[in-house]
Amino acid sequence: MQLLSVEVEGHAHPTVRTDPAGATDPTGRTGSWDPLALHLDPDVPRAQLDDEASAVAIADGLAIALAALTGDPSPLIARLDLGPVTVDPLETGFGPRLSDLLPHAVRAWLGPGNPPARRVGLVLAPDPPLFRLLREHAHRDPDLATSLGDGTLVVRAGLIATPSATGAAIDRLGLTVGEHRVPTSGPDRPPWIDPLCQALGARLHIAAPRDDDTLADAWLAALTDPDPARRARAHRARRYLADPPFHLAPLEVVRADGRTRLALGDDLVPLRLWGPTARDAAALVFDTAVLAPDILVVDRSLPAAWGHWLDARTHGDDATIVQAITPPDRP
C-alpha cells in the first residue's frame, strides 16, 4: 500500500516572521490556517518534506486518521501529551470519545482563534492483499465491485474538541473506494468495514520517542512473538546496529531484576551508556525493520547516513517498508 496524498485541515503551519529587511521578528512564530497538503510521487519511496514543522503536522494528521481507523487513540494521546485522558466506550461504529483532557494542551495544539477541529484526508493506493480483501466483499455490493477498477481508496477522519477543551471526539468521516462511498456508521454500515479499517491502520506507523523501558519491552515482545515471520525480522534487525551507518554492536535483550533492558555486544553494555543516539538508532531499526509497516512517518530529521540506510529499506533484498515520509536529512 502507498500513500498518494494527505491533506490536514485546521493546522497552523508555524513560520518564522521576518521584517522587510529580512531580520527575524523577535516575537517568534506565527502561522496560516491554510490546509496543509502533501502529494507524493509513488515512484519516489522516501518523501522528504520542507522542514520538521511540516513533518510534525503531517504526522499529527495521520495520528488522527489512525485513531479513527483502529479505534485506539492512545498513540495520539501520547503524541499530543494531552494528559491522563479517559477514553469513553461507545457503541460499535463510532470513534473514540475522550474526556479529562488538559485544556491548555488542547488549545495550544489547535492554536488561538482556530475552530476546535482538525480534519485529515488520505488517498491510498491499495496493494494486492487489500484488493483481495475488498474483492471478497464486492459480490455483495455491485457498486463496490465497479469501483475497484479505479485503484484508489480515500479515508477521511477528524477530531473535534468540546468548547471547554476538556473533551474530544474522533470519528471516521468517510471512506471511498473509487467513486463508491462506503458508510462508516449507522444502519447501512457494512460488517466488513471494521476489518478493512484495522487492516489499513496496521499498514501505517508513525515513529514516536520511546523511553528505555518501553523500547526494551517492544524488542522483547518482537523477539519472542509467536508469529515466526515477525520473530525472524527481529532477530535479523538486531544485527543492523553493528553495521554501517550505526557502527555499534548487535543488540541484546537482558531480563534481570524484574526488568527488561537493552544492551549492545557480548559484554552486554547497557544501551543507555552508549548515549541517546544509540537509543534513537535502536528505535529507528525497530520501527523500520521489525514493525515493517508499508508507510513509515518520521517527524525528526535523520543524519544523512541514516537517511541513506532508510532509503535502502524501501527496495531490493533488504526492503522492509514501501514508503517513508521524513523531514530533510541533516549533515
C-alpha positions, 0 to 999 in steps of 0.5 A, a space after each residue: 500500500 502507498 500513500 498518494 496524498 494527505 491533506 490536514 485541515 485546521 493546522 497552523 503551519 508555524 513560520 518564522 516572521 521576518 521584517 522587510 529587511 529580512 531580520 527575524 521578528 523577535 516575537 517568534 512564530 506565527 502561522 496560516 490556517 491554510 490546509 496543509 497538503 502533501 502529494 507524493 510521487 509513488 515512484 519516489 519511496 522516501 518523501 522528504 518534506 520542507 522542514 520538521 514543522 511540516 513533518 510534525 503536522 503531517 504526522 499529527 494528521 495521520 495520528 488522527 486518521 489512525 485513531 479513527 481507523 483502529 479505534 485506539 487513540 492512545 498513540 495520539 494521546 501520547 503524541 499530543 501529551 494531552 494528559 491522563 485522558 479517559 477514553 469513553 466506550 461507545 457503541 460499535 461504529 463510532 470513534 473514540 470519545 475522550 474526556 479529562 483532557 488538559 485544556 491548555 494542551 488542547 488549545 495550544 495544539 489547535 492554536 488561538 482563534 482556530 475552530 476546535 477541529 482538525 480534519 485529515 484526508 488520505 488517498 491510498 493506493 491499495 496493494 494486492 492483499 487489500 484488493 483481495 480483501 475488498 474483492 471478497 466483499 464486492 459480490 455483495 455490493 455491485 457498486 463496490 465491485 465497479 469501483 475497484 477498477 479505479 485503484 484508489 481508496 480515500 479515508 477521511 477522519 477528524 477530531 473535534 474538541 468540546 468548547 471547554 477543551 476538556 473533551 474530544 471526539 474522533 470519528 471516521 468521516 468517510 471512506 471511498 473506494 473509487 467513486 463508491 462511498 462506503 458508510 462508516 456508521 449507522 444502519 447501512 454500515 457494512 460488517 466488513 468495514 471494521 476489518 478493512 479499517 484495522 487492516 489499513 491502520 496496521 499498514 501505517 506507523 508513525 515513529 514516536 520517542 520511546 523511553 528505555 523501558 518501553 523500547 526494551 519491552 517492544 524488542 522483547 515482545 518482537 523477539 519472542 512473538 509467536 508469529 515466526 515471520 515477525 520473530 525472524 525480522 527481529 532477530 535479523 534487525 538486531 544485527 543492523 546496529 553493528 553495521 554501517 551507518 550505526 557502527 555499534 554492536 548487535 543488540 541484546 535483550 537482558 531480563 534481570 531484576 524484574 526488568 527488561 533492558 537493552 544492551 549492545 555486544 557480548 559484554 552486554 553494555 547497557 544501551 543507555 551508556 552508549 548515549 541517546 543516539 544509540 537509543 534513537 538508532 535502536 528505535 529507528 531499526 525497530 520501527 523500520 525493520 521489525 514493525 515493517 509497516 508499508 508507510 513509515 512517518 518520521 517527524 525528526 530529521 535523520 543524519 544523512 547516513 541514516 537517511 541513506 540506510 532508510 532509503 535502502 529499506 524501501 527496495 531490493 533484498 533488504 526492503 522492509 517498508 514501501 514508503 517513508 515520509 521524513 523531514 530533510 536529512 541533516 549533515 
